[in-house]
Amino acid sequence: MSSFELYFKLGIQHILDLNGFDHILFIVVLCAVFVARDWVKILLLVTAFTLGHSLTLALATFKVIEIRSEVIEFLIPVTIALTALITLIKPKPSTGKGIQLNYLLALFFGLIHGLGFSNYLRNLLGKEAAIWQPLLAFNIGLEVGQLAIVAAFLLLTSLVHLAGMNRKEWTLILSAFVLGVACMLMLKSKFW
């Protein structure tokens, strides 16, 4: 197995690991207002998140930026809670043109989540001489894993709609649930 293949698979496994369910919750609530026909918007949203995530993951892995892990572990559920709260306030996707707030938030929150993965990846890479290829492979694996989460979520959303629940109710229930979990995670990870 090549180094690229190894790190690609590790990226997928890491994002789909149920022990890191906070990332899954974030992706789900980020996409909560969308349905399958919105796949282009979803792809842009997830990719914006991955871009932010990849940037800080690289910067932290190269030790360009260093932030205490306790602070990051607290900020990650804060981003989930804020995304859920925004979705509760506005449970429909924007119809406007141009760059929308949710894309900018996904990019910004991706920066924070990338810092959370940096310690894991730094330990994983160890003393690798060529770090760019494993870093790229890991990030591509993360993106593929996120898209798998989105696909599963959209399938579940379609089934819920077929069962008779309307889109707004589903979005509100899901967002409220994620907000509650995120608040519990914030209390658990407070660093002061």
C-alpha positions in Angstrom: 0.0 0.0 0.0 1.4 3.4 -0.9 1.8 6.2 1.6 -0.9 8.2 -0.2 -3.3 5.3 0.0 -2.5 4.8 3.7 -3.1 8.4 4.7 -6.2 8.7 2.4 -7.7 5.7 4.2 -6.8 7.1 7.6 -8.5 10.4 6.7 -11.7 8.5 5.9 -11.5 6.4 9.0 -10.8 9.3 11.2 -13.8 11.3 10.0 -16.2 8.3 10.2 -15.0 7.2 13.7 -17.9 7.4 16.0 -15.6 8.4 18.9 -15.3 11.7 17.0 -19.0 12.2 16.6 -18.7 15.9 17.1 -17.4 16.3 13.6 -20.3 14.2 12.3 -22.8 16.4 14.2 -21.2 19.5 12.7 -21.5 18.2 9.2 -25.1 17.1 9.8 -26.3 20.4 11.2 -24.4 22.3 8.6 -26.4 20.5 5.9 -29.7 20.3 7.9 -31.5 22.8 5.8 -30.8 21.1 2.5 -32.3 18.2 0.6 -30.8 16.0 -2.1 -31.6 18.4 -5.0 -29.4 20.9 -3.3 -26.3 18.7 -3.8 -24.2 21.5 -5.5 -24.8 23.8 -2.5 -24.0 21.0 -0.1 -20.8 20.2 -2.0 -19.7 23.8 -1.9 -20.5 24.0 1.8 -18.6 20.9 2.7 -15.7 21.9 0.5 -15.5 25.3 2.1 -15.3 23.6 5.5 -12.6 21.3 4.2 -10.6 24.2 2.8 -10.6 25.9 6.2 -9.9 22.7 7.9 -7.0 21.8 5.6 -5.4 25.2 6.0 -5.2 25.1 9.8 -4.4 21.4 9.8 -1.3 22.1 7.6 -0.3 25.2 9.6 -0.6 23.4 12.9 1.1 20.3 11.6 4.0 22.5 10.5 3.9 24.3 13.8 3.3 27.7 12.2 0.4 28.2 14.6 0.0 26.6 18.0 -3.1 26.9 20.2 -3.7 25.0 23.4 -5.6 21.9 22.7 -8.0 22.5 25.6 -9.1 25.8 24.0 -9.7 24.0 20.6 -11.6 21.2 22.3 -13.9 23.8 23.7 -14.3 25.8 20.6 -15.2 22.8 18.4 -18.6 22.3 20.2 -19.1 26.1 20.3 -19.0 26.0 16.4 -21.5 23.2 16.4 -23.8 25.0 18.8 -23.6 28.2 16.8 -24.3 26.4 13.6 -27.3 24.6 15.2 -28.6 27.9 16.6 -28.3 29.7 13.3 -30.2 26.8 11.7 -32.9 27.0 14.4 -33.3 30.7 13.7 -33.3 30.3 9.9 -34.4 26.7 9.0 -34.4 27.3 5.3 -31.5 27.7 2.8 -30.8 31.1 1.4 -32.0 31.8 -2.1 -29.8 34.9 -2.6 -27.0 35.3 -5.0 -23.3 35.6 -4.1 -21.4 34.3 -1.2 -23.8 33.4 1.6 -23.1 33.5 5.3 -23.2 29.7 5.7 -20.3 29.3 3.3 -18.2 31.8 5.2 -19.1 30.2 8.6 -18.2 26.7 7.2 -14.8 28.1 6.1 -14.2 29.8 9.4 -15.4 26.9 11.6 -13.3 24.6 9.4 -10.3 26.6 10.6 -11.1 25.7 14.2 -11.9 22.0 13.5 -8.6 21.7 11.6 -6.7 22.7 14.7 -8.5 19.9 16.6 -7.1 17.3 14.1 -3.6 18.7 14.1 -2.3 16.9 17.2 -3.6 13.6 15.9 -2.0 14.1 12.5 1.3 15.4 13.9 1.6 12.2 16.0 0.6 10.1 13.0 3.1 11.6 10.7 5.9 11.3 13.2 9.2 12.0 11.5 8.0 11.6 7.9 10.5 13.4 5.6 7.9 14.3 2.9 4.9 15.6 4.7 2.9 17.3 1.9 1.7 14.1 0.2 0.4 12.4 3.5 -1.2 15.8 4.4 -2.9 16.0 1.1 -4.0 12.4 1.1 -5.4 12.7 4.7 -7.4 15.8 3.7 -8.8 14.2 0.6 -9.8 11.2 2.8 -11.5 13.6 5.2 -13.5 15.2 2.3 -14.6 11.8 1.0 -15.6 10.8 4.5 -17.6 14.0 5.0 -19.3 13.4 1.7 -20.2 9.9 2.9 -21.8 11.5 6.0 -23.7 13.9 3.8 -25.0 11.1 1.6 -26.2 9.1 4.6 -27.8 12.2 6.1 -29.6 13.0 2.8 -30.9 9.4 2.6 -32.2 9.7 6.1 -33.7 13.0 5.4 -35.5 11.6 2.3 -36.9 8.7 4.4 -38.1 11.1 7.1 -39.9 13.2 4.5 -41.4 10.1 2.9 -42.7 9.2 6.4 -44.6 12.4 6.4 -42.5 14.9 8.4 -42.1 18.2 6.7 -38.7 19.7 6.0 -39.0 22.6 8.5 -40.0 20.3 11.4 -37.2 17.9 10.6 -34.7 20.7 10.4 -35.8 22.2 13.7 -35.9 18.9 15.6 -32.5 17.9 14.3 -30.9 21.3 15.0 -32.4 21.4 18.6 -31.0 17.9 19.2 -27.5 18.9 17.9 -27.6 22.2 19.9 -28.4 20.2 23.1 -25.5 17.7 22.5 -23.1 20.6 21.6 -24.0 22.4 24.9 -23.2 19.2 26.8 -19.9 18.9 25.0 -19.1 22.5 25.8 -19.7 21.9 29.5 -17.6 18.8 29.4 -14.7 20.5 27.6 -14.6 23.8 29.4 -11.0 24.7 30.1 -11.2 27.3 32.9 
